[in-house]
Amino acid sequence: MSNFEQFHFDFYQSNYTIDDQEEGCNSYGSDKNLCESRKSQTEKQPAAGAFVPSDMLLSPQSYTGQILQPACSPGTLSQFGYADGFDEEPPLLEELGINFEHIWQKTLTVLNPMKPADGSIMNETDLTGPMVFCLALGATLLMAGKVHFGYVYGMSAIGCLAMHALLNLMSASGVSHGCVASVLGYCLLPMVILSSSAVLFSLQGIPGTVLALFIIGWCSLSASKIFTSALAMEGQQLLIAYPCALLYGLFALLTVF
């Protein structure tokens, strides 16, 4: 064991230093500037395996310690589509597809059958107004002592499916289910007026029948006008008004009786 320890000590023991390297350079007549450059490089070179950022190598005095924080300008964020804050985000109602201006325009178009309809607005699948008018119709019928919410929604669904099939056969461009439901629902507003009048007086008589026929013609005329303008079906308004009158006639019968 003593021989092995002596061998181990002799093998790793070394008295070699940088001063010996400088003396060797001087003894062999090497260039003095070359030795000094090697010495300066040895002093400046960091330890092996140590990570040194490039910023520290270039300017040690300007290092701030922010290695993992890349400098990014606001223009770069805008190029990638990131918003600066919550100010540029659209409103919640707009994200949900609720536009009160379009709802008001559609309501005015239904209330005035002689007003020309805007096809671009009427072609939207907006169901906010139809849901409100269906609830209003059921609520007014409930005030008159008639619980017909199921009938209102059932006839609305069947009527939308039938009108969708009929309009797809008649028009060249075609129409979606949402557009048909939206138009028929908005044109249900005059029927709400009829059901509201049923709360005040009975409609089972000649005045009530005349008022019901007037409301049916009002609803069917508004719906046919909107469909012809949205689907470019000029000259076919009467053909569209007939099935619409049949549908709204069912709601009138439900209101009167």
C-alpha positions as CSV (number, residue, x, y, z in Angstrom):
1,M,0.0,0.0,0.0
2,S,2.9,2.4,0.7
3,N,4.3,1.9,-2.8
4,F,0.9,2.5,-4.4
5,E,0.4,5.8,-2.4
6,Q,3.9,6.9,-3.3
7,F,3.2,6.2,-7.0
8,H,-0.1,8.0,-6.7
9,F,1.6,11.0,-5.2
10,D,4.4,11.0,-7.7
11,F,2.0,10.7,-10.6
12,Y,-0.2,13.7,-9.8
13,Q,2.5,15.8,-8.2
14,S,3.6,18.6,-10.5
15,N,5.5,21.8,-10.0
16,Y,4.7,23.3,-13.4
17,T,3.5,26.9,-13.2
18,I,2.9,29.7,-15.6
19,D,6.3,31.3,-14.5
20,D,8.0,28.2,-15.9
21,Q,6.2,28.7,-19.1
22,E,7.4,32.3,-19.3
23,E,10.9,31.2,-18.6
24,G,10.7,28.5,-21.2
25,C,9.6,31.1,-23.7
26,N,12.5,33.3,-22.8
27,S,15.0,30.5,-22.8
28,Y,14.1,29.3,-26.3
29,G,14.2,32.9,-27.6
30,S,10.5,33.0,-28.5
31,D,8.8,36.2,-29.1
32,K,8.0,38.1,-25.9
33,N,4.8,39.6,-27.3
34,L,3.5,36.2,-28.1
35,C,4.0,35.0,-24.5
36,E,2.3,38.1,-23.1
37,S,-0.7,37.7,-25.4
38,R,-1.0,34.0,-24.3
39,K,-0.9,35.2,-20.7
40,S,-3.6,37.8,-21.2
41,Q,-5.8,35.3,-22.9
42,T,-5.3,32.8,-20.1
43,E,-6.3,35.4,-17.5
44,K,-9.4,36.6,-19.4
45,Q,-10.6,33.2,-20.4
46,P,-13.4,32.0,-18.1
47,A,-13.5,28.6,-16.5
48,A,-14.5,25.6,-18.6
49,G,-18.1,24.8,-18.6
50,A,-19.2,28.1,-17.2
51,F,-22.0,30.0,-19.0
52,V,-21.2,33.6,-19.7
53,P,-23.7,35.7,-21.7
54,S,-22.5,37.6,-24.7
55,D,-23.5,40.9,-23.1
56,M,-20.9,40.3,-20.3
57,L,-18.2,39.5,-22.8
58,L,-18.8,42.7,-24.8
59,S,-19.5,45.1,-22.0
60,P,-19.1,43.8,-18.4
61,Q,-20.1,47.1,-16.8
62,S,-23.5,47.3,-18.6
63,Y,-24.7,43.8,-17.5
64,T,-28.0,44.2,-15.6
65,G,-28.8,40.6,-14.8
66,Q,-31.9,40.3,-17.2
67,I,-30.7,37.4,-19.3
68,L,-34.1,35.8,-20.0
69,Q,-36.0,39.0,-20.8
70,P,-35.8,39.7,-24.5
71,A,-36.3,43.2,-25.6
72,C,-39.6,43.4,-27.6
73,S,-41.0,46.6,-29.0
74,P,-44.8,47.3,-29.1
75,G,-44.7,47.2,-32.9
76,T,-43.6,43.6,-32.8
77,L,-46.6,42.7,-30.6
78,S,-48.9,44.4,-33.1
79,Q,-47.4,42.4,-35.9
80,F,-48.2,39.1,-34.2
81,G,-51.8,40.3,-33.5
82,Y,-51.6,40.9,-29.8
83,A,-53.8,43.7,-28.4
84,D,-52.3,46.4,-26.2
85,G,-55.1,46.0,-23.7
86,F,-58.8,45.5,-23.0
87,D,-59.7,48.7,-24.8
88,E,-59.3,47.2,-28.3
89,E,-61.4,44.1,-27.5
90,P,-65.0,44.0,-28.9
91,P,-67.9,44.4,-26.6
92,L,-69.5,41.3,-25.1
93,L,-72.9,41.8,-26.8
94,E,-71.1,42.1,-30.2
95,E,-69.3,38.8,-29.5
96,L,-72.6,37.1,-28.7
97,G,-74.1,38.4,-31.9
98,I,-76.6,40.9,-30.3
99,N,-76.8,44.2,-32.1
100,F,-79.5,46.4,-30.8
101,E,-79.4,48.7,-33.8
102,H,-80.1,45.9,-36.2
103,I,-82.9,44.6,-33.9
104,W,-84.5,48.1,-33.9
105,Q,-84.2,48.4,-37.7
106,K,-85.9,44.9,-38.1
107,T,-88.6,45.8,-35.7
108,L,-89.4,49.1,-37.6
109,T,-89.4,47.2,-40.9
110,V,-92.0,44.8,-39.5
111,L,-94.1,47.6,-38.0
112,N,-94.2,49.4,-41.3
113,P,-95.0,46.9,-44.1
114,M,-94.7,49.6,-46.8
115,K,-91.1,50.4,-45.8
116,P,-88.5,48.7,-48.1
117,A,-86.4,46.1,-46.2
118,D,-82.7,46.0,-46.1
119,G,-81.7,42.5,-47.4
120,S,-78.2,42.6,-45.9
121,I,-79.6,43.1,-42.4
122,M,-82.6,40.8,-42.8
123,N,-80.3,38.0,-44.0
124,E,-78.7,37.7,-40.5
125,T,-79.5,34.8,-38.2
126,D,-80.5,37.0,-35.3
127,L,-82.7,35.1,-32.8
128,T,-82.7,37.6,-30.0
129,G,-85.8,39.5,-31.2
130,P,-87.8,36.3,-32.1
131,M,-87.2,34.8,-28.7
132,V,-88.4,38.0,-27.0
133,F,-91.5,38.2,-29.2
134,C,-92.3,34.5,-28.6
135,L,-92.0,35.0,-24.8
136,A,-94.2,38.1,-25.1
137,L,-96.8,36.2,-27.0
138,G,-96.9,33.4,-24.4
139,A,-97.0,36.0,-21.6
140,T,-99.9,37.9,-23.0
141,L,-101.8,34.7,-23.6
142,L,-101.1,33.7,-20.0
143,M,-102.5,37.0,-18.9
144,A,-105.7,36.1,-20.8
145,G,-105.9,32.8,-19.0
146,K,-104.3,30.6,-21.7
147,V,-101.2,28.6,-21.0
148,H,-100.0,28.0,-24.5
149,F,-96.2,28.2,-24.3
150,G,-95.7,24.7,-25.7
151,Y,-98.1,25.4,-28.6
152,V,-96.3,28.7,-29.5
153,Y,-92.9,27.1,-29.6
154,G,-94.1,23.9,-31.3
155,M,-95.9,25.7,-34.1
156,S,-93.0,28.1,-34.5
157,A,-90.6,25.2,-35.0
158,I,-92.8,23.3,-37.5
159,G,-93.6,26.5,-39.4
160,C,-89.9,27.4,-39.7
161,L,-89.0,23.9,-41.1
162,A,-91.9,24.0,-43.6
163,M,-91.0,27.6,-44.8
164,H,-87.3,26.6,-45.0
165,A,-88.2,23.7,-47.3
166,L,-90.5,25.8,-49.4
167,L,-88.1,28.8,-49.8
168,N,-85.3,26.5,-50.8
169,L,-87.5,25.1,-53.6
170,M,-88.6,28.6,-54.8
171,S,-85.3,30.5,-54.6
172,A,-82.1,29.9,-56.5
173,S,-79.7,31.0,-53.8
174,G,-81.2,29.1,-50.9
175,V,-81.8,30.2,-47.3
176,S,-80.6,29.0,-43.9
177,H,-82.7,27.8,-41.0
178,G,-81.5,30.7,-38.9
179,C,-82.6,33.3,-41.4
180,V,-86.1,31.8,-41.8
181,A,-86.5,31.6,-38.0
182,S,-85.3,35.2,-37.6
183,V,-87.7,36.6,-40.2
184,L,-90.8,34.6,-39.0
185,G,-90.0,35.5,-35.4
186,Y,-89.7,39.2,-36.0
187,C,-92.9,39.2,-38.0
188,L,-94.7,37.7,-35.0
189,L,-94.7,41.2,-33.3
190,P,-98.2,42.2,-34.7
191,M,-99.5,38.9,-33.2
192,V,-98.3,40.1,-29.8
193,I,-100.5,43.2,-30.3
194,L,-103.5,40.9,-31.0
195,S,-102.9,38.8,-27.9
196,S,-102.4,42.0,-25.8
197,S,-105.8,43.2,-27.0
198,A,-107.3,39.9,-26.0
199,V,-106.4,40.7,-22.4
200,L,-108.6,43.8,-22.5
201,F,-111.7,42.5,-24.4
202,S,-112.9,39.3,-26.0
203,L,-112.1,38.6,-29.7
204,Q,-114.9,36.1,-30.3
205,G,-117.1,38.3,-32.4
206,I,-117.1,40.3,-35.6
207,P,-114.7,43.1,-34.3
208,G,-112.3,40.4,-33.0
209,T,-112.5,38.5,-36.3
210,V,-111.8,41.6,-38.4
211,L,-108.9,42.5,-36.1
212,A,-107.5,39.0,-36.4
213,L,-107.7,39.1,-40.2
214,F,-106.0,42.4,-40.3
215,I,-103.1,41.2,-38.0
216,I,-102.7,38.0,-40.2
217,G,-102.4,40.1,-43.3
218,W,-100.0,42.5,-41.5
219,C,-97.7,39.6,-40.4
220,S,-97.8,37.8,-43.8
221,L,-97.1,41.0,-45.8
222,S,-94.1,41.9,-43.6
223,A,-92.7,38.4,-43.8
224,S,-93.1,38.1,-47.6
225,K,-91.6,41.5,-48.1
226,I,-88.5,40.6,-46.1
227,F,-88.1,37.2,-47.8
228,T,-88.3,38.7,-51.3
229,S,-85.8,41.4,-50.5
230,A,-83.3,39.1,-48.8
231,L,-83.5,36.3,-51.4
232,A,-83.9,38.5,-54.5
233,M,-87.3,36.9,-55.3
234,E,-89.0,39.8,-57.0
235,G,-92.5,39.1,-58.4
236,Q,-93.0,36.1,-56.0
237,Q,-94.3,38.0,-52.9
238,L,-97.8,36.8,-53.1
239,L,-96.6,33.2,-53.5
240,I,-94.6,33.6,-50.3
241,A,-97.4,35.5,-48.5
242,Y,-99.9,32.7,-48.8
243,P,-98.0,30.1,-46.6
244,C,-97.0,32.8,-44.2
245,A,-100.7,33.7,-43.8
246,L,-101.5,30.1,-43.1
247,L,-98.8,30.0,-40.4
248,Y,-99.9,33.2,-38.7
249,G,-103.5,32.1,-39.0
250,L,-102.7,29.3,-36.6
251,F,-101.4,31.8,-34.0
252,A,-104.5,34.0,-34.5
253,L,-106.7,31.0,-33.9
254,L,-104.7,30.2,-30.8
255,T,-105.2,33.8,-29.6
256,V,-108.9,34.2,-30.4
257,F,-110.1,30.9,-29.1
